[in-house]
Amino acid sequence: MASYHNIGIVHNGELAEAGELACKLTTAYPDGRNWWLATQSDLHEREAELANSDLIVTIGGDGTILRGAHAAASRDIPILGINMGRVGFMSDIENEDAVGEVGWYLEGNARIEHRFMLKAVISRTDGDSDPILALNDVTLARGATLRVIEVSTVVDGVHLATYRGDGVVVSTATGSTGYSLALGGPVMDPTSKDFLVKPIASHMSQFGGAILQSSSTVELTVEAYEDATLNADGFIDHTLSAGEMVTITQSGDFAAFLRRKPAADFWGDLSTRLELRKGSVKSPPRRRI
């Protein structure tokens, strides 16, 4: 596999340690490589550097990775996540190991894992909005007013439910370990193209949600009198008024991540990160047939 030579580092500007680690990486691996640095807040100013990059390294939590992924996905640039957060489901390296381990990835040894994204389009009286992409989730929730909202949810032209509560989250397989998991939703294989619909704090909150195939279309319509907020990946916000609808599909776009472990190790890492078990557990021996 090809090695990486034009590399951008996107780090959490609110963590001094993240900036320090970014500088250490550029000095640890200088030969034959061009590095550029940006915080997640000024990444939008680096169009020229992004156009010539073949790898994005993110240093921070999942929020930093999401911002890096939005910039990288449309340009087919893979991402290597270094975790400085608490859980870091999307990261592949812990920050204390980064300086010693990054070189293995830069030499092109890692496999590439594709994570599929959602596309949301808001239908307004003056025309549809530009597509909004999400790697984790799209959430339609109540705004600043402390009142419940009603969200009509239609799947492939069939009315699934009208949720009355705080809103609805539509999650990718990647996002199933995020907000959806906190709401009691299931964890999906991260490479799946399927996606999940889950209500937020409604009288149907115990409903585990609906897992939809990749070809499905979800239409969410605000039916309450109060405005609602559409949020994508925690940092893209749009206001929706009563009667306005957002249409969500699997976009066909994906973010590419560098991975060291086999894909199946995701489930072991999940158990460890969520403290579902302690220590290692050996798989049972296979039965001979």
Buried (B, 14 or more C-beta within 10 A) or exposed (E): EEBBBBBBBBBBBEBEEBBEBBEEBBEEBEEEBBBBBBBBEEBEEBEEBBEEBBBBBBBBBBBBBBBBBBBBBEEEBBBBBBBBBEBBBBBBBEBEEBBEBBEEBBEEEBEEBBBBBBBBBBBBEEEEBEBBBBBBBBBBBBBEEEEBBBBBBBBEEEEBBBBBBBBBBBBBBBBBBBBBBEBEBEBBEBBBBBBBBBBBBBEBBEBEBBBBEEEBEBBBBBBBEBBBBBBBBBEBEBEBEBEBBBBBBBBEBBBBBBBBEEEEEBEBEBEEEEEEEEEEEEEEEEEEE
